[in-house]
Each structure stands twice: as structure tokens, then as C-alpha cells.
Amino acid sequence: MTRSKTLALSLLTGLVCSLTSLAHANESDPWPSLKTDIFGDREILEEDGLITVYTPQIAENASVVPVSIRFPPARGSDLKTLYLIVDRNPAPVAATIRFGEAFAASRELGERLFETRVRVDMFAYLRIVAETKDGKLHMTKKFIQGSGGCSGVGPQDPAEAIAQLGAVKVERRTSKARGDAWREGVVMIRHPNFTGMQLNPKTRAYTPLRIVDNIEVKTGDALLFRVEGGISIAENPHFRFNYETVANDQIEVRASDTEGVSMFGRSISPGS
């Protein structure tokens, strides 16, 4: 095949993939039925200013899409539960985050932050729904152009990835500019988070589903948050957040996966 024909075929293939993704994106909106399945007939307040989300419009790697969620200074203490939903993924609810008493806020802390990384299987809306302590639901959304995130194969051989899973790295950072009450936490869990849709290039068989489905993060004896994870959380789950504390307690993380393997990590020093 000549170089010009190869180039033309590549361009045609790319055009077909793009048109296919757009066709999926233009199919009937999945959100009304999803909303009923997840929240019943509860009212959801959309784009009311409680939540701001930052994520790339075009995903460079649909298997690892960064998501940064922000809340106004005075509203962090109002948070009860956070739902991350990718509405066209095979399992749309990427994670449910339930906040504890340690996830408090004050005006001095400034904007609140919660970050993670998700998979996007086709052009879709990422929806962030927050439940506040008064029982109200608030939502914002961003459209992401990406495909193949749930079936994308990681760089590591599946057997090697399984052999190395389980390490938990925890960082706790302080900021002199913000005062002693300010803390930022980072939790990183080594785990392939297999979706059950990834084809092993060696065996030509699908790698069985295996994900981190429960994560508990505490400072001292006080709960910061719990995560109920799904296949739409990217491999090597990663969470970054800020919170207020009056103690010098370290962050402790306990997690488990769908095979019952337990994982533990503790921050060593507050950092700088």
C-alpha cells in the first residue's frame, strides 16, 4: 500500500470513529432514566453555584481523565454526599463520596477542593451531584469528548499489575500562608482497577473485573470521607482534597477491593 493510500485510510478511519462517537453522543439522553434510577423523584437544583468542576473538554487519554471539583468557602461544611456520574459509561456512577465530621470548612480556608480521575467510555456528560445536609441535591455537568476509557488496556501486563497492587501512599500538606488549620491530603492507591472490559493482548481473553470498591479516609479518629468506587474510577485511584483541622493528627487510609484484599496507608509527616 502506498504512503498516500495509508494516510487516506488513516484519515478515513479517524473520521469514521469521530462520526461514530458523535452518533452515540446524539442518541436519546440517558440522564432522565439515570436520574430516576439513582435519585427517584427528588428535585435536583442545576448550576446554582454550589459546585464548579474543571475537566478537559477533549480527553487526551480517556482512561485517565482528571476531575477537579470546587465549592465556595462557606459551603464545604454543608456537604453530605458527592456523586460522580459519567452518563454514558457502562456503569455510570463512578463513585459515591460520603463526607464525615472531619471534612469541615471555614471562611478562612477559602475554596474547597476534591479531585480524582475517571474513565470515559464515549462522548458523555460528567455530572457532579452534591447532596447537602439539608437534603437538597445540586448538580453541575461538563461534556467530555473521549472514548474507549473503560476498555483501554494499561501499560502493564495484568498479572504484573495484580502482583504489585496494594501499596497506599498518603501525603498530608500544610500551608503557612493559610495558617495551622489548613490541610491538604493526597491519597494514591496502587491498583489496576480492571473493568472486566479490557482484553489481555497475550491471552486474548478479557481480564476479570477487579476494582477498589471501598476507601475510608480518617484524620485521627474522625472521618474525612468514604468512597464507594466503581469501574469508572481510573486505575491507581487518586484523590486530592483540603480540609480544616485543629489537631496534628495524621491521615489514615483503609481500602479494600472486590477480591477482599485490604490495603492500608498513613501519612508520615505534614510536609511543607
NORVENLIN-V685494 format. One record per residue. RES is the residue in one letter. D_LAST is the distance of its C-alpha to the last C-alpha in Angstrom with 2 decimals. Layout:
<<RES D_LAST> <RES D_LAST>>
This chain:
<<M 58.41> <T 57.98> <R 54.66> <S 55.66> <K 56.60> <T 53.33> <L 51.38> <A 53.57> <L 53.06> <S 49.27> <L 49.38> <L 51.76> <T 49.60> <G 46.55> <L 48.69> <V 50.02> <C 46.55> <S 45.39> <L 48.57> <T 48.24> <S 44.70> <L 45.91> <A 48.89> <H 46.68> <A 44.57> <N 47.79> <E 49.19> <S 49.60> <D 46.45> <P 45.09> <W 43.10> <P 45.96> <S 46.74> <L 43.11> <K 42.44> <T 45.44> <D 44.46> <I 40.92> <F 41.39> <G 45.15> <D 46.59> <R 43.56> <E 42.90> <I 39.78> <L 38.65> <E 37.74> <E 35.49> <D 35.30> <G 31.86> <L 29.88> <I 28.36> <T 27.25> <V 26.80> <Y 25.72> <T 27.13> <P 29.10> <Q 32.79> <I 33.81> <A 32.06> <E 31.62> <N 31.44> <A 32.94> <S 31.62> <V 27.94> <V 27.68> <P 24.29> <V 24.46> <S 22.14> <I 23.40> <R 22.60> <F 23.98> <P 24.60> <P 22.49> <A 25.24> <R 26.30> <G 23.49> <S 25.01> <D 28.36> <L 27.47> <K 29.41> <T 29.79> <L 28.87> <Y 31.28> <L 30.60> <I 34.03> <V 35.21> <D 38.79> <R 40.63> <N 38.84> <P 41.01> <A 38.80> <P 37.55> <V 35.12> <A 31.99> <A 30.08> <T 30.42> <I 27.26> <R 28.01> <F 25.45> <G 25.25> <E 24.82> <A 21.04> <F 20.74> <A 21.40> <A 20.78> <S 21.26> <R 22.02> <E 18.90> <L 16.78> <G 18.66> <E 19.66> <R 19.22> <L 18.39> <F 19.76> <E 20.06> <T 22.07> <R 24.71> <V 28.48> <R 31.77> <V 34.50> <D 38.02> <M 39.91> <F 39.65> <A 38.49> <Y 36.77> <L 33.39> <R 33.73> <I 31.02> <V 32.70> <A 30.96> <E 32.80> <T 31.99> <K 32.89> <D 36.14> <G 37.27> <K 37.19> <L 36.20> <H 34.52> <M 34.33> <T 33.20> <K 33.99> <K 33.47> <F 35.99> <I 34.72> <Q 36.94> <G 36.42> <S 38.58> <G 38.73> <G 35.27> <C 36.66> <S 38.93> <G 36.78> <V 36.50> <G 33.18> <P 32.92> <Q 33.23> <D 36.47> <P 36.59> <A 37.48> <E 34.54> <A 32.18> <I 33.62> <A 33.34> <Q 29.60> <L 28.59> <G 26.68> <A 23.28> <V 20.46> <K 16.82> <V 14.36> <E 10.64> <R 8.97> <R 5.93> <T 5.58> <S 6.54> <K 7.98> <A 10.76> <R 11.82> <G 11.92> <D 11.43> <A 13.58> <W 11.52> <R 10.33> <E 10.47> <G 12.14> <V 13.50> <V 16.68> <M 18.66> <I 22.11> <R 24.31> <H 27.69> <P 30.33> <N 31.31> <F 34.91> <T 36.81> <G 40.31> <M 41.22> <Q 39.97> <L 42.71> <N 42.19> <P 43.44> <K 44.83> <T 46.70> <R 47.37> <A 46.65> <Y 44.07> <T 41.03> <P 41.16> <L 38.73> <R 35.74> <I 32.64> <V 29.75> <D 31.38> <N 29.38> <I 25.68> <E 24.46> <V 20.87> <K 20.28> <T 17.86> <G 19.82> <D 23.41> <A 22.80> <L 23.26> <L 20.88> <F 23.31> <R 25.93> <V 26.85> <E 30.44> <G 30.32> <G 33.16> <I 34.09> <S 32.63> <I 29.01> <A 28.15> <E 27.96> <N 24.74> <P 23.74> <H 20.32> <F 18.85> <R 15.87> <F 15.84> <N 14.38> <Y 15.69> <E 16.02> <T 15.87> <V 16.96> <A 16.31> <N 13.67> <D 15.32> <Q 14.09> <I 15.38> <E 18.69> <V 20.65> <R 24.39> <A 26.37> <S 29.90> <D 32.04> <T 35.67> <E 36.87> <G 35.43> <V 32.75> <S 29.89> <M 26.26> <F 23.39> <G 19.67> <R 16.95> <S 13.19> <I 12.43> <S 9.09> <P 6.66> <G 3.76> <S 0.00>>
